Amino acid sequence: MVQEFSQDERRHAIYTFSSVIQGLCRPKDDGEKKVQEAKNLLLSMVDAGPPPGNGVFNTLITALSKQGDMEEATKLVKMMEDRGLKPDVYTYTVIISGYVRKLEMDEARKILDDVKEKHSKLSSATYHTLIRGGYCKLEQFDEALALLREMKEPSADEYNKLIQSLCLNAVDWEKAEKLLEEMKGNGVQLNAITKGLIRAVKEMEQDELERKEMRVFL
């Protein structure tokens, strides 16, 4: 229907076009087809108006990233830049999330390095996506720790979740304990449950060492 608007009607219909694209990008049984329709509508806006802004691009980039179509999502980011628009932190976080979901961490880090050059202040969600969604899942805890320390003011929640991953997945209470000391130095308080988890893992490892020593002695 919107494609039948006259040139004059299109000029004043940015809200209508944006609403249609948002509706097409909502999850449906035939979601992929609808996202393609949304992309076609966006391209028609580029050609004939009304000129799409960041919000419209971000809606479609989010839908493509959730589908795992990172090639098309990154093409739209390039199109934004070519049209003089500046992709915001949200745009880049969505792209990073798409690569992390596919566990393509090298590509995700390239995007992070790119966004750091363009935006002086990143959101905690950008780092959280890489740390929790990617590196912890892959049990690459050194990379996760490096990113945590790159954050300007990591929250207690970020520390808590990383320490829990270190204890439960890596069974590395030593790194967890060092991170606890780092938290104290930064004035961040760790909750009692996570403190107890560090103690439990430490005691479990010490008990195991004692049992091994006993077997050798016997």
Backbone as numpy.savetxt, mean C-alpha at the origin, in Angstrom:
# Nx Ny Nz CAx CAy CAz Cx Cy Cz
-25.55 6.99 -22.16 -26.37 8.18 -22.16 -25.50 9.46 -22.16
-24.46 9.48 -21.29 -23.63 10.68 -21.23 -22.86 10.88 -22.53
-22.60 9.78 -23.25 -21.87 9.90 -24.51 -22.69 10.65 -25.55
-24.00 10.77 -25.33 -24.87 11.46 -26.27 -25.00 12.94 -25.95
-24.35 13.40 -24.88 -24.40 14.82 -24.54 -23.80 15.64 -25.68
-24.34 16.83 -25.90 -23.75 17.75 -26.87 -22.45 18.31 -26.31
-21.69 18.97 -27.16 -20.42 19.53 -26.71 -20.64 20.53 -25.59
-21.70 21.33 -25.73 -21.98 22.33 -24.71 -22.39 21.67 -23.40
-23.20 20.59 -23.50 -23.63 19.87 -22.30 -22.45 19.21 -21.60
-21.53 18.65 -22.38 -20.35 18.00 -21.79 -19.52 18.98 -20.99
-19.46 20.21 -21.47 -18.62 21.21 -20.83 -19.00 21.42 -19.37
-20.25 21.22 -19.04 -20.72 21.50 -17.68 -21.11 20.21 -16.94
-20.62 19.06 -17.41 -21.10 17.79 -16.86 -20.02 16.97 -16.17
-19.01 17.62 -15.59 -17.93 16.88 -14.95 -18.45 16.01 -13.81
-19.42 16.51 -13.03 -19.95 15.73 -11.91 -20.66 14.50 -12.43
-21.43 14.65 -13.50 -22.18 13.52 -14.07 -21.24 12.45 -14.59
-20.22 12.88 -15.35 -19.25 11.91 -15.88 -18.50 11.21 -14.75
-18.12 11.97 -13.74 -17.39 11.39 -12.60 -18.24 10.37 -11.88
-19.52 10.67 -11.69 -20.42 9.75 -11.00 -20.60 8.45 -11.78
-20.72 8.56 -13.11 -20.88 7.37 -13.94 -19.63 6.49 -13.84
-18.44 7.11 -13.88 -17.19 6.34 -13.79 -17.08 5.67 -12.43
-17.46 6.37 -11.36 -17.44 5.76 -10.03 -18.37 4.55 -9.97
-19.55 4.70 -10.57 -20.50 3.59 -10.58 -19.98 2.40 -11.37
-19.34 2.65 -12.49 -18.80 1.57 -13.31 -17.66 0.84 -12.61
-16.96 1.55 -11.73 -15.80 0.96 -11.05 -16.17 0.22 -9.76
-17.43 0.31 -9.35 -17.84 -0.44 -8.16 -17.87 -1.93 -8.49
-17.50 -2.79 -7.52 -17.45 -4.24 -7.78 -18.79 -4.79 -8.27
-18.73 -5.56 -9.34 -19.90 -6.24 -9.89 -19.46 -7.60 -10.39
-20.42 -8.43 -10.75 -20.08 -9.76 -11.26 -19.21 -9.68 -12.50
-19.52 -8.71 -13.36 -18.72 -8.54 -14.59 -17.83 -7.32 -14.47
-17.14 -7.23 -13.31 -16.35 -6.05 -12.98 -15.34 -5.64 -14.02
-14.68 -6.62 -14.63 -13.63 -6.28 -15.59 -14.22 -5.53 -16.78
-15.35 -5.99 -17.27 -16.01 -5.34 -18.39 -16.40 -3.91 -18.04
-16.95 -3.70 -16.83 -17.37 -2.38 -16.41 -16.19 -1.43 -16.26
-15.06 -1.93 -15.76 -13.88 -1.09 -15.63 -13.40 -0.66 -17.02
-13.49 -1.55 -17.99 -13.11 -1.19 -19.36 -14.05 -0.10 -19.89
-15.33 -0.20 -19.56 -16.27 0.84 -19.97 -15.91 2.17 -19.31
-15.52 2.11 -18.05 -15.11 3.33 -17.34 -13.89 3.95 -18.00
-12.94 3.09 -18.40 -11.74 3.59 -19.06 -12.10 4.25 -20.40
-13.00 3.62 -21.15 -13.43 4.20 -22.43 -14.08 5.56 -22.23
-14.87 5.67 -21.17 -15.52 6.94 -20.88 -14.50 8.00 -20.50
-13.49 7.60 -19.71 -12.42 8.54 -19.34 -11.69 9.03 -20.59
-11.40 8.13 -21.51 -10.69 8.51 -22.73 -11.53 9.46 -23.58
-12.84 9.26 -23.56 -13.71 10.17 -24.30 -13.70 11.56 -23.66
-13.56 11.61 -22.32 -13.44 12.90 -21.64 -12.15 13.60 -22.03
-11.09 12.82 -22.16 -9.80 13.38 -22.58 -9.93 13.98 -23.98
-10.66 13.29 -24.85 -10.78 13.73 -26.24 -11.77 14.88 -26.42
-12.93 14.77 -25.74 -14.02 15.71 -26.03 -14.51 16.50 -24.84
-13.94 16.26 -23.64 -14.39 16.95 -22.44 -15.53 16.20 -21.76
-15.85 16.65 -20.57 -15.15 17.66 -19.76 -13.80 17.13 -19.29
-12.79 17.99 -19.14 -11.44 17.50 -18.79 -11.44 16.78 -17.44
-10.98 15.52 -17.40 -10.96 14.77 -16.13 -9.88 15.31 -15.18
-10.21 15.36 -13.90 -9.25 15.79 -12.89 -8.66 14.60 -12.15
-7.92 14.90 -11.10 -7.26 13.83 -10.32 -8.23 12.80 -9.78
-9.41 13.26 -9.33 -10.36 12.35 -8.71 -10.84 11.26 -9.66
-11.13 11.65 -10.90 -11.61 10.68 -11.88 -10.50 9.68 -12.21
-9.29 10.20 -12.42 -8.16 9.30 -12.70 -7.93 8.34 -11.54
-7.97 8.87 -10.32 -7.71 8.02 -9.14 -8.75 6.91 -9.00
-9.99 7.22 -9.33 -11.05 6.20 -9.26 -10.73 5.02 -10.17
-10.33 5.34 -11.38 -10.05 4.27 -12.35 -8.74 3.56 -12.05
-7.73 4.31 -11.62 -6.45 3.70 -11.25 -6.64 2.72 -10.09
-7.49 3.09 -9.13 -7.77 2.20 -8.00 -8.43 0.90 -8.47
-9.41 1.03 -9.37 -10.11 -0.15 -9.88 -9.17 -1.07 -10.65
-8.31 -0.50 -11.48 -7.36 -1.29 -12.27 -6.34 -1.98 -11.36
-5.88 -1.26 -10.34 -4.89 -1.84 -9.42 -5.49 -3.00 -8.64
-6.75 -2.88 -8.23 -7.40 -3.97 -7.52 -7.58 -5.20 -8.40
-7.72 -4.97 -9.70 -7.81 -6.08 -10.64 -6.44 -6.68 -10.95
-5.37 -5.97 -10.54 -4.02 -6.45 -10.82 -3.51 -6.04 -12.19
-4.24 -5.13 -12.85 -3.82 -4.67 -14.18 -2.90 -3.46 -14.01
-1.67 -3.72 -13.58 -0.76 -2.64 -13.25 -0.24 -1.91 -14.49
-0.19 -2.60 -15.61 0.27 -1.95 -16.84 -0.69 -0.81 -17.22
-1.99 -1.09 -17.18 -2.97 -0.05 -17.52 -3.02 1.03 -16.45
-2.89 0.63 -15.18 -2.91 1.61 -14.09 -1.76 2.60 -14.22
-0.55 2.10 -14.51 0.61 2.99 -14.64 0.52 3.85 -15.90
-0.15 3.33 -16.92 -0.35 4.14 -18.14 -1.21 5.36 -17.82
-2.19 5.16 -16.97 -3.05 6.28 -16.60 -2.31 7.32 -15.76
-1.38 6.86 -14.92 -0.56 7.81 -14.16 0.26 8.66 -15.13
0.83 8.02 -16.15 1.61 8.74 -17.16 0.71 9.72 -17.92
-0.51 9.30 -18.21 -1.45 10.18 -18.91 -1.76 11.42 -18.07
-1.93 11.21 -16.76 -2.16 12.34 -15.85 -1.03 13.35 -15.97
0.20 12.85 -15.88 1.36 13.73 -15.93 1.46 14.45 -17.27
1.18 13.73 -18.35 1.23 14.33 -19.68 0.20 15.45 -19.84
-0.89 15.36 -19.09 -1.94 16.38 -19.17 -1.73 17.51 -18.16
-0.58 17.48 -17.48 -0.27 18.56 -16.55 -0.84 18.37 -15.17
-1.43 17.19 -14.91 -1.93 16.89 -13.56 -0.79 16.30 -12.73
-0.88 16.48 -11.42 0.15 15.96 -10.52 -0.42 14.82 -9.70
-0.04 13.57 -9.99 -0.52 12.45 -9.16 -0.17 12.70 -7.69
-1.13 12.48 -6.82 -0.89 12.74 -5.40 -0.42 11.47 -4.68
-0.19 11.60 -3.38 0.30 10.46 -2.59 -0.68 9.30 -2.66
-1.97 9.62 -2.68 -2.98 8.56 -2.78 -2.79 7.76 -4.07
-2.58 8.45 -5.18 -2.39 7.78 -6.47 -1.25 6.78 -6.39
-0.12 7.22 -5.87 1.05 6.36 -5.79 0.85 5.21 -4.81
0.15 5.49 -3.70 -0.10 4.43 -2.73 -0.96 3.32 -3.33
-1.93 3.70 -4.15 -2.77 2.72 -4.83 -1.93 1.86 -5.78
-1.03 2.50 -6.52 -0.16 1.76 -7.45 0.75 0.81 -6.66
1.35 1.32 -5.58 2.20 0.48 -4.72 1.41 -0.71 -4.20
0.18 -0.46 -3.74 -0.67 -1.52 -3.21 -0.94 -2.60 -4.26
-1.12 -2.17 -5.51 -1.36 -3.13 -6.58 -0.17 -4.05 -6.81
1.02 -3.47 -6.80 2.23 -4.30 -6.97 2.48 -5.19 -5.76
2.22 -4.65 -4.56 2.42 -5.44 -3.34 1.46 -6.62 -3.32
0.22 -6.40 -3.75 -0.76 -7.49 -3.79 -0.27 -8.64 -4.65
0.50 -8.32 -5.68 1.07 -9.36 -6.57 2.45 -9.80 -6.09
2.89 -9.23 -4.94 4.20 -9.51 -4.33 5.35 -9.16 -5.28
5.13 -8.14 -6.10 6.18 -7.63 -6.99 6.85 -6.45 -6.27
7.69 -6.80 -5.28 8.22 -5.79 -4.37 9.23 -4.85 -5.02
9.99 -5.33 -6.01 10.95 -4.46 -6.69 10.22 -3.33 -7.40
9.10 -3.66 -8.05 8.32 -2.63 -8.73 7.71 -1.66 -7.72
7.23 -2.21 -6.60 6.64 -1.37 -5.56 7.67 -0.39 -5.00
8.91 -0.87 -4.79 9.96 0.02 -4.26 10.36 1.09 -5.26
10.32 0.76 -6.56 10.61 1.78 -7.58 9.61 2.92 -7.49
8.34 2.55 -7.31 7.30 3.58 -7.18 7.53 4.40 -5.91
7.89 3.74 -4.81 8.16 4.46 -3.56 9.30 5.45 -3.75
10.38 5.01 -4.39 11.52 5.90 -4.62 11.10 7.09 -5.48
10.22 6.84 -6.45 9.75 7.90 -7.33 8.91 8.91 -6.55
8.00 8.42 -5.72 7.12 9.31 -4.98 7.89 10.13 -3.95
8.96 9.56 -3.39 9.77 10.30 -2.41 10.43 11.52 -3.05
10.72 11.44 -4.34 11.33 12.57 -5.04 10.30 13.66 -5.34
9.03 13.26 -5.43 7.99 14.21 -5.84 7.17 14.76 -4.68
7.13 14.04 -3.58 6.32 14.47 -2.42 7.17 14.39 -1.16
7.28 15.50 -0.48 8.13 15.55 0.71 7.50 14.81 1.90
6.18 14.74 1.92 5.50 14.10 3.04 4.66 12.93 2.53
5.01 11.72 2.96 4.26 10.53 2.59 3.32 10.13 3.71
2.26 9.45 3.37 1.32 8.98 4.40 1.83 7.68 5.00
1.40 7.42 6.23 1.80 6.16 6.88 1.22 4.97 6.11
0.09 5.19 5.42 -0.53 4.10 4.65 0.39 3.60 3.55
1.20 4.52 2.99 2.12 4.13 1.91 3.14 3.12 2.44
3.73 3.44 3.61 4.70 2.53 4.20 4.03 1.27 4.73
2.85 1.44 5.32 2.14 0.29 5.89 1.87 -0.76 4.82
1.51 -0.30 3.63 1.22 -1.23 2.52 2.43 -2.09 2.21
3.60 -1.48 2.16 4.83 -2.21 1.85 5.27 -3.11 3.01
5.20 -2.56 4.22 5.72 -3.30 5.38 4.84 -4.51 5.70
3.55 -4.25 5.92 2.66 -5.33 6.35 2.18 -6.19 5.19
1.80 -5.54 4.08 1.24 -6.28 2.97 2.26 -7.06 2.16
3.53 -6.55 2.20 4.55 -7.17 1.37 5.66 -7.85 2.14
6.52 -7.06 2.78 7.74 -7.61 3.37 7.46 -8.57 4.53
6.48 -8.25 5.37 6.18 -9.18 6.47 5.59 -10.47 5.93
4.75 -10.36 4.93 4.15 -11.56 4.34 5.22 -12.45 3.72
6.24 -11.82 3.12 7.34 -12.57 2.52 8.42 -12.94 3.54
8.23 -12.49 4.79 9.19 -12.71 5.87 10.55 -12.09 5.55
10.51 -10.94 4.90 11.73 -10.17 4.62 11.78 -9.04 5.65
12.14 -9.41 6.88 11.98 -8.49 8.00 13.04 -7.39 8.03
14.21 -7.63 7.47 15.21 -6.56 7.43 14.71 -5.39 6.57
14.08 -5.73 5.43 13.52 -4.68 4.57 12.37 -3.96 5.28
11.56 -4.74 6.00 10.45 -4.13 6.74 10.97 -3.17 7.82
12.02 -3.58 8.53 12.60 -2.73 9.57 13.19 -1.46 8.98
13.87 -1.60 7.84 14.47 -0.43 7.19 13.41 0.60 6.82
12.27 0.12 6.31 11.19 1.04 5.95 10.54 1.67 7.18
10.40 0.87 8.25 9.83 1.42 9.47 10.68 2.58 9.98
12.00 2.42 9.92 12.90 3.46 10.41 12.93 4.67 9.47
12.46 4.45 8.24 12.40 5.55 7.27 11.20 6.45 7.54
10.20 5.89 8.20 9.01 6.68 8.54 9.39 7.75 9.55
8.82 8.94 9.41 9.19 10.04 10.29 8.69 9.79 11.71
7.46 9.36 11.86 6.91 9.12 13.19 6.06 7.85 13.15
6.71 6.68 13.19 5.93 5.44 13.18 5.03 5.36 14.40
3.83 4.88 14.20 2.88 4.78 15.31 3.17 3.53 16.14
2.58 3.50 17.33 2.71 2.32 18.19 2.14 1.10 17.49
1.09 1.30 16.70 0.47 0.19 15.98 1.44 -0.43 14.97
2.20 0.43 14.26 3.18 -0.08 13.29 4.24 -0.93 14.00
4.75 -0.41 15.12 5.75 -1.16 15.90 5.15 -2.48 16.39
3.96 -2.40 16.95 3.31 -3.59 17.49 3.19 -4.69 16.45
2.69 -4.34 15.28 2.44 -5.34 14.25 3.73 -5.95 13.72
4.78 -5.11 13.60 6.04 -5.65 13.11 6.68 -6.56 14.16
6.61 -6.17 15.42 7.15 -7.01 16.50 6.40 -8.34 16.55
5.08 -8.29 16.39 4.30 -9.53 16.38 4.71 -10.44 15.23
4.97 -9.84 14.06 5.42 -10.64 12.91 6.79 -11.25 13.18
7.68 -10.48 13.80 9.01 -11.00 14.12 8.91 -12.18 15.09
8.02 -12.08 16.05 7.89 -13.14 17.05 7.18 -14.37 16.50
6.09 -14.15 15.79 5.25 -15.27 15.37 5.73 -15.94 14.09
6.32 -15.16 13.19 6.75 -15.72 11.91 8.24 -16.05 11.88
9.05 -15.10 12.33 10.50 -15.32 12.28 11.03 -15.95 13.57
10.22 -15.93 14.62 10.63 -16.38 15.96 11.97 -15.72 16.31
12.04 -14.42 16.09 13.28 -13.66 16.30 13.04 -12.65 17.42
13.13 -13.13 18.67 12.87 -12.25 19.80 13.97 -11.20 19.96
15.19 -11.49 19.47 16.28 -10.53 19.63 16.02 -9.25 18.84
15.60 -9.41 17.56 15.24 -8.22 16.78 14.04 -7.52 17.38
13.08 -8.32 17.85 11.89 -7.75 18.46 12.25 -6.94 19.71
13.18 -7.46 20.50 13.59 -6.77 21.72 14.33 -5.47 21.40
15.17 -5.52 20.36 15.86 -4.29 19.93 14.87 -3.24 19.46
13.83 -3.70 18.77 12.80 -2.78 18.29 12.03 -2.19 19.46
11.84 -2.99 20.50 11.19 -2.50 21.71 12.00 -1.38 22.35
13.33 -1.56 22.42 14.19 -0.52 22.98 14.15 0.74 22.13
14.09 0.54 20.80 14.00 1.68 19.89 12.70 2.46 20.13
11.62 1.72 20.37 10.35 2.35 20.66 10.44 3.22 21.91
11.04 2.66 22.95 11.16 3.40 24.21 11.96 4.68 23.98
13.04 4.57 23.17 13.85 5.74 22.87 13.08 6.82 22.12
12.08 6.39 21.34 11.27 7.34 20.58 10.02 7.78 21.34
9.92 7.32 22.58 8.77 7.72 23.40 7.48 7.04 23.02
7.58 5.88 22.37 6.38 5.13 21.96 6.22 3.94 22.90
5.01 3.73 23.39 4.75 2.67 24.35 4.21 1.42 23.64
4.77 0.27 23.97 4.30 -1.01 23.43 3.26 -1.59 24.37
2.21 -2.18 23.79 1.17 -2.72 24.66 1.65 -3.98 25.39
0.95 -4.30 26.49 1.38 -5.39 27.38 1.32 -6.75 26.69
0.35 -6.93 25.79 0.22 -8.23 25.11 1.45 -8.51 24.25
1.91 -7.49 23.51 3.07 -7.69 22.64 4.34 -7.86 23.46
4.45 -7.15 24.58 5.60 -7.35 25.48 5.63 -8.79 25.97
4.46 -9.30 26.34 4.37 -10.68 26.80 4.73 -11.66 25.70
4.41 -11.33 24.47 4.75 -12.20 23.34 6.26 -12.31 23.18
6.96 -11.19 23.32 8.43 -11.21 23.22 9.01 -12.12 24.30
8.51 -11.96 25.54 9.00 -12.79 26.64 8.73 -14.27 26.38
7.54 -14.56 25.88 7.16 -15.96 25.64 8.06 -16.61 24.59
8.34 -15.88 23.51 9.19 -16.42 22.44 10.61 -16.60 22.95
11.07 -15.63 23.74 12.42 -15.71 24.31 12.53 -16.93 25.24
11.55 -17.11 26.09 11.57 -18.25 27.03 11.46 -19.57 26.29
10.64 -19.59 25.23 10.49 -20.82 24.45 11.82 -21.23 23.82
12.54 -20.23 23.28 13.83 -20.54 22.65 14.85 -20.99 23.69
14.85 -20.35 24.84 15.78 -20.73 25.90 15.47 -22.14 26.43
14.18 -22.47 26.55 13.79 -23.82 26.97 14.26 -24.86 25.97
14.14 -24.52 24.69 14.57 -25.45 23.64 16.07 -25.68 23.69
16.83 -24.61 23.94 18.29 -24.74 24.05 18.66 -25.63 25.24
17.96 -25.43 26.34 18.24 -26.24 27.54 17.95 -27.72 27.28
16.86 -28.00 26.57 16.53 -29.39 26.25 17.61 -30.02 25.36
18.11 -29.24 24.40 19.17 -29.74 23.52 20.42 -30.04 24.32
20.76 -29.14 25.26 21.94 -29.36 26.09 21.79 -30.61 26.96
20.58 -30.83 27.46 20.33 -32.00 28.28 20.49 -33.28 27.48
20.01 -33.28 26.22 20.12 -34.46 25.36 21.57 -34.77 25.06
22.36 -33.71 24.85 23.79 -33.90 24.59 24.47 -34.48 25.82
24.10 -33.95 27.00 24.71 -34.40 28.25 24.36 -35.86 28.53
23.12 -36.23 28.23 22.70 -37.60 28.48 23.30 -38.57 27.46
